[in-house]
Amino acid sequence: GKLRTDAVLCDLLSLAVQHGDREHGHSVSALHTIGIGDFGVEKTLGELESHGLVFKSGELWALTASGYNEAERVVRSIGESY
C-alpha cells in the first residue's frame, strides 16, 4: 500500500543523500537493512518502477528524478504532520 511505497521511497532517498548522488543504486538487501525488513520490498520496488519512480540497473535500485521529488514531498508531508 501507500505506506509501504512511501517507506521504500524514503529509504532510497536517505541512501541517495548519504552518497550525495540521487541515482546511486542500492540492493534489495540494503533496503531490508535500513527499512522495516523483508515486507514486500521487491514487490514494492516493482510497483514504484511501473510508476516511473525508481529504476533498476543490474541488481541495484535507484530513484528517478520523479521518484526523488516524490520522496522529498513525502518527507516534507511527514514533517508537517508533527
DOBARO-502462 format. One record per atom (N, C-alpha, C): x, y, z negated; residue number from 1; residue in three letters; atom name. Coordinates in nm, 3 decimals. Example, Ala and Ser with C-alpha at 12.3 -4.5 7.8 and 13.67 -1.06 7.14 Angstrom:
<panus>
PANU        X        Y        Z    k    r   a
PANU    1.319   -0.569   -0.780    1  ALA   N
PANU    1.230   -0.450   -0.780    1  ALA  CA
PANU    1.320   -0.330   -0.780    1  ALA   C
PANU    1.285   -0.225   -0.708    2  SER   N
PANU    1.367   -0.106   -0.714    2  SER  CA
PANU    1.290    0.003   -0.787    2  SER   C
</panus>
This chain:
<panus>
PANU        X        Y        Z    k    r   a
PANU    0.080   -0.118    0.000    1  GLY   N
PANU    0.000    0.000    0.000    1  GLY  CA
PANU    0.085    0.126    0.000    1  GLY   C
PANU    0.019    0.237   -0.016    2  LYS   N
PANU    0.084    0.368   -0.012    2  LYS  CA
PANU    0.191    0.382   -0.119    2  LYS   C
PANU    0.165    0.333   -0.238    3  LEU   N
PANU    0.263    0.342   -0.346    3  LEU  CA
PANU    0.392    0.270   -0.309    3  LEU   C
PANU    0.378    0.152   -0.249    4  ARG   N
PANU    0.496    0.075   -0.210    4  ARG  CA
PANU    0.573    0.145   -0.098    4  ARG   C
PANU    0.502    0.195    0.004    5  THR   N
PANU    0.572    0.263    0.113    5  THR  CA
PANU    0.640    0.389    0.063    5  THR   C
PANU    0.573    0.463   -0.024    6  ASP   N
PANU    0.635    0.583   -0.081    6  ASP  CA
PANU    0.760    0.548   -0.160    6  ASP   C
PANU    0.754    0.438   -0.236    7  ALA   N
PANU    0.869    0.397   -0.318    7  ALA  CA
PANU    0.988    0.361   -0.230    7  ALA   C
PANU    0.964    0.287   -0.122    8  VAL   N
PANU    1.074    0.248   -0.033    8  VAL  CA
PANU    1.130    0.371    0.038    8  VAL   C
PANU    1.044    0.462    0.082    9  LEU   N
PANU    1.092    0.586    0.144    9  LEU  CA
PANU    1.181    0.663    0.046    9  LEU   C
PANU    1.137    0.675   -0.077   10  CYS   N
PANU    1.215    0.750   -0.178   10  CYS  CA
PANU    1.346    0.680   -0.209   10  CYS   C
PANU    1.346    0.547   -0.213   11  ASP   N
PANU    1.471    0.473   -0.236   11  ASP  CA
PANU    1.569    0.498   -0.121   11  ASP   C
PANU    1.521    0.494    0.003   12  LEU   N
PANU    1.608    0.520    0.117   12  LEU  CA
PANU    1.659    0.664    0.115   12  LEU   C
PANU    1.573    0.757    0.074   13  LEU   N
PANU    1.616    0.897    0.063   13  LEU  CA
PANU    1.725    0.910   -0.042   13  LEU   C
PANU    1.707    0.848   -0.156   14  SER   N
PANU    1.807    0.854   -0.263   14  SER  CA
PANU    1.941    0.800   -0.214   14  SER   C
PANU    1.939    0.687   -0.145   15  LEU   N
PANU    2.063    0.629   -0.093   15  LEU  CA
PANU    2.126    0.720    0.013   15  LEU   C
PANU    2.044    0.777    0.100   16  ALA   N
PANU    2.096    0.865    0.205   16  ALA  CA
PANU    2.162    0.988    0.144   16  ALA   C
PANU    2.099    1.046    0.042   17  VAL   N
PANU    2.154    1.165   -0.024   17  VAL  CA
PANU    2.287    1.130   -0.090   17  VAL   C
PANU    2.295    1.014   -0.154   18  GLN   N
PANU    2.420    0.972   -0.218   18  GLN  CA
PANU    2.533    0.961   -0.117   18  GLN   C
PANU    2.501    0.920    0.005   19  HIS   N
PANU    2.603    0.903    0.109   19  HIS  CA
PANU    2.623    1.029    0.192   19  HIS   C
PANU    2.537    1.129    0.173   20  GLY   N
PANU    2.549    1.253    0.249   20  GLY  CA
PANU    2.519    1.236    0.397   20  GLY   C
PANU    2.440    1.133    0.430   21  ASP   N
PANU    2.411    1.104    0.570   21  ASP  CA
PANU    2.270    1.047    0.579   21  ASP   C
PANU    2.180    1.122    0.638   22  ARG   N
PANU    2.040    1.079    0.641   22  ARG  CA
PANU    2.020    0.949    0.719   22  ARG   C
PANU    2.110    0.918    0.811   23  GLU   N
PANU    2.094    0.796    0.889   23  GLU  CA
PANU    2.185    0.682    0.842   23  GLU   C
PANU    2.241    0.696    0.722   24  HIS   N
PANU    2.324    0.589    0.667   24  HIS  CA
PANU    2.234    0.470    0.633   24  HIS   C
PANU    2.262    0.356    0.693   25  GLY   N
PANU    2.178    0.239    0.675   25  GLY  CA
PANU    2.209    0.161    0.548   25  GLY   C
PANU    2.107    0.090    0.500   26  HIS   N
PANU    2.122    0.008    0.380   26  HIS  CA
PANU    2.051   -0.125    0.399   26  HIS   C
PANU    2.104   -0.225    0.335   27  SER   N
PANU    2.048   -0.360    0.344   27  SER  CA
PANU    1.923   -0.372    0.258   27  SER   C
PANU    1.845   -0.473    0.288   28  VAL   N
PANU    1.728   -0.504    0.207   28  VAL  CA
PANU    1.771   -0.533    0.063   28  VAL   C
PANU    1.884   -0.603    0.046   29  SER   N
PANU    1.929   -0.635   -0.090   29  SER  CA
PANU    1.964   -0.508   -0.168   29  SER   C
PANU    2.017   -0.406   -0.101   30  ALA   N
PANU    2.044   -0.279   -0.170   30  ALA  CA
PANU    1.914   -0.215   -0.217   30  ALA   C
PANU    1.811   -0.224   -0.135   31  LEU   N
PANU    1.681   -0.169   -0.174   31  LEU  CA
PANU    1.621   -0.249   -0.289   31  LEU   C
PANU    1.642   -0.380   -0.291   32  HIS   N
PANU    1.595   -0.462   -0.404   32  HIS  CA
PANU    1.664   -0.416   -0.532   32  HIS   C
PANU    1.794   -0.386   -0.522   33  THR   N
PANU    1.873   -0.350   -0.640   33  THR  CA
PANU    1.828   -0.218   -0.701   33  THR   C
PANU    1.804   -0.117   -0.617   34  ILE   N
PANU    1.768    0.014   -0.674   34  ILE  CA
PANU    1.619    0.031   -0.694   34  ILE   C
PANU    1.541   -0.052   -0.628   35  GLY   N
PANU    1.396   -0.037   -0.635   35  GLY  CA
PANU    1.334   -0.125   -0.741   35  GLY   C
PANU    1.216   -0.172   -0.709   36  ILE   N
PANU    1.138   -0.249   -0.806   36  ILE  CA
PANU    1.149   -0.399   -0.778   36  ILE   C
PANU    1.256   -0.439   -0.715   37  GLY   N
PANU    1.275   -0.581   -0.686   37  GLY  CA
PANU    1.216   -0.619   -0.552   37  GLY   C
PANU    1.197   -0.748   -0.533   38  ASP   N
PANU    1.152   -0.801   -0.404   38  ASP  CA
PANU    1.000   -0.806   -0.398   38  ASP   C
PANU    0.937   -0.693   -0.404   39  PHE   N
PANU    0.792   -0.686   -0.396   39  PHE  CA
PANU    0.751   -0.643   -0.256   39  PHE   C
PANU    0.782   -0.727   -0.157   40  GLY   N
PANU    0.741   -0.699   -0.021   40  GLY  CA
PANU    0.822   -0.591    0.048   40  GLY   C
PANU    0.949   -0.575    0.010   41  VAL   N
PANU    1.031   -0.469    0.069   41  VAL  CA
PANU    1.042   -0.487    0.220   41  VAL   C
PANU    1.067   -0.610    0.266   42  GLU   N
PANU    1.084   -0.631    0.410   42  GLU  CA
PANU    0.955   -0.602    0.486   42  GLU   C
PANU    0.843   -0.645    0.433   43  LYS   N
PANU    0.714   -0.616    0.497   43  LYS  CA
PANU    0.690   -0.465    0.500   43  LYS   C
PANU    0.722   -0.399    0.391   44  THR   N
PANU    0.703   -0.254    0.383   44  THR  CA
PANU    0.792   -0.182    0.484   44  THR   C
PANU    0.916   -0.227    0.498   45  LEU   N
PANU    1.005   -0.168    0.598   45  LEU  CA
PANU    0.947   -0.184    0.738   45  LEU   C
PANU    0.888   -0.299    0.766   46  GLY   N
PANU    0.823   -0.322    0.895   46  GLY  CA
PANU    0.709   -0.225    0.918   46  GLY   C
PANU    0.629   -0.201    0.814   47  GLU   N
PANU    0.519   -0.104    0.824   47  GLU  CA
PANU    0.573    0.036    0.851   47  GLU   C
PANU    0.676    0.073    0.776   48  LEU   N
PANU    0.736    0.206    0.794   48  LEU  CA
PANU    0.795    0.220    0.934   48  LEU   C
PANU    0.856    0.113    0.984   49  GLU   N
PANU    0.913    0.115    1.119   49  GLU  CA
PANU    0.804    0.136    1.223   49  GLU   C
PANU    0.690    0.071    1.205   50  SER   N
PANU    0.580    0.084    1.301   50  SER  CA
PANU    0.524    0.226    1.304   50  SER   C
PANU    0.546    0.302    1.197   51  HIS   N
PANU    0.503    0.442    1.191   51  HIS  CA
PANU    0.615    0.539    1.228   51  HIS   C
PANU    0.729    0.484    1.268   52  GLY   N
PANU    0.841    0.569    1.310   52  GLY  CA
PANU    0.914    0.638    1.197   52  GLY   C
PANU    0.904    0.584    1.075   53  LEU   N
PANU    0.966    0.649    0.959   53  LEU  CA
PANU    1.102    0.590    0.923   53  LEU   C
PANU    1.129    0.468    0.966   54  VAL   N
PANU    1.259    0.404    0.944   54  VAL  CA
PANU    1.299    0.332    1.072   54  VAL   C
PANU    1.427    0.300    1.082   55  PHE   N
PANU    1.474    0.218    1.193   55  PHE  CA
PANU    1.576    0.118    1.142   55  PHE   C
PANU    1.590    0.010    1.217   56  LYS   N
PANU    1.682   -0.096    1.179   56  LYS  CA
PANU    1.796   -0.100    1.279   56  LYS   C
PANU    1.918   -0.103    1.226   57  SER   N
PANU    2.037   -0.116    1.309   57  SER  CA
PANU    2.115   -0.236    1.256   57  SER   C
PANU    2.114   -0.345    1.330   58  GLY   N
PANU    2.172   -0.469    1.279   58  GLY  CA
PANU    2.088   -0.517    1.163   58  GLY   C
PANU    2.150   -0.529    1.046   59  GLU   N
PANU    2.078   -0.571    0.925   59  GLU  CA
PANU    2.052   -0.454    0.830   59  GLU   C
PANU    2.078   -0.332    0.877   60  LEU   N
PANU    2.067   -0.214    0.790   60  LEU  CA
PANU    1.947   -0.129    0.830   60  LEU   C
PANU    1.883   -0.072    0.729   61  TRP   N
PANU    1.766    0.014    0.748   61  TRP  CA
PANU    1.801    0.157    0.709   61  TRP   C
PANU    1.746    0.252    0.784   62  ALA   N
PANU    1.769    0.393    0.754   62  ALA  CA
PANU    1.644    0.474    0.790   62  ALA   C
PANU    1.639    0.594    0.736   63  LEU   N
PANU    1.529    0.685    0.765   63  LEU  CA
PANU    1.546    0.750    0.902   63  LEU   C
PANU    1.437    0.766    0.973   64  THR   N
PANU    1.436    0.852    1.091   64  THR  CA
PANU    1.424    0.996    1.040   64  THR   C
PANU    1.432    1.093    1.129   65  ALA   N
PANU    1.412    1.233    1.087   65  ALA  CA
PANU    1.273    1.250    1.027   65  ALA   C
PANU    1.173    1.188    1.088   66  SER   N
PANU    1.036    1.195    1.035   66  SER  CA
PANU    1.026    1.128    0.898   66  SER   C
PANU    1.095    1.016    0.883   67  GLY   N
PANU    1.094    0.946    0.754   67  GLY  CA
PANU    1.161    1.027    0.645   67  GLY   C
PANU    1.270    1.094    0.681   68  TYR   N
PANU    1.340    1.180    0.585   68  TYR  CA
PANU    1.247    1.291    0.538   68  TYR   C
PANU    1.179    1.355    0.633   69  ASN   N
PANU    1.085    1.462    0.599   69  ASN  CA
PANU    0.970    1.411    0.513   69  ASN   C
PANU    0.918    1.294    0.546   70  GLU   N
PANU    0.808    1.235    0.468   70  GLU  CA
PANU    0.855    1.200    0.327   70  GLU   C
PANU    0.975    1.144    0.315   71  ALA   N
PANU    1.028    1.110    0.183   71  ALA  CA
PANU    1.046    1.235    0.098   71  ALA   C
PANU    1.097    1.343    0.159   72  GLU   N
PANU    1.110    1.469    0.085   72  GLU  CA
PANU    0.974    1.521    0.041   72  GLU   C
PANU    0.872    1.507    0.126   73  ARG   N
PANU    0.737    1.552    0.091   73  ARG  CA
PANU    0.685    1.471   -0.028   73  ARG   C
PANU    0.709    1.340   -0.027   74  VAL   N
PANU    0.664    1.254   -0.137   74  VAL  CA
PANU    0.732    1.297   -0.267   74  VAL   C
PANU    0.862    1.320   -0.261   75  VAL   N
PANU    0.937    1.361   -0.381   75  VAL  CA
PANU    0.883    1.494   -0.434   75  VAL   C
PANU    0.857    1.589   -0.344   76  ARG   N
PANU    0.801    1.719   -0.386   76  ARG  CA
PANU    0.664    1.700   -0.451   76  ARG   C
PANU    0.580    1.614   -0.391   77  SER   N
PANU    0.445    1.595   -0.446   77  SER  CA
PANU    0.450    1.527   -0.582   77  SER   C
PANU    0.547    1.438   -0.602   78  ILE   N
PANU    0.563    1.375   -0.734   78  ILE  CA
PANU    0.604    1.480   -0.836   78  ILE   C
PANU    0.698    1.565   -0.799   79  GLY   N
PANU    0.744    1.671   -0.889   79  GLY  CA
PANU    0.634    1.768   -0.926   79  GLY   C
PANU    0.546    1.798   -0.830   80  GLU   N
PANU    0.437    1.892   -0.855   80  GLU  CA
PANU    0.330    1.833   -0.945   80  GLU   C
PANU    0.323    1.700   -0.952   81  SER   N
PANU    0.217    1.639   -1.033   81  SER  CA
PANU    0.255    1.626   -1.180   81  SER   C
PANU    0.378    1.665   -1.215   82  TYR   N
PANU    0.420    1.655   -1.355   82  TYR  CA
PANU    0.426    1.789   -1.421   82  TYR   C
</panus>
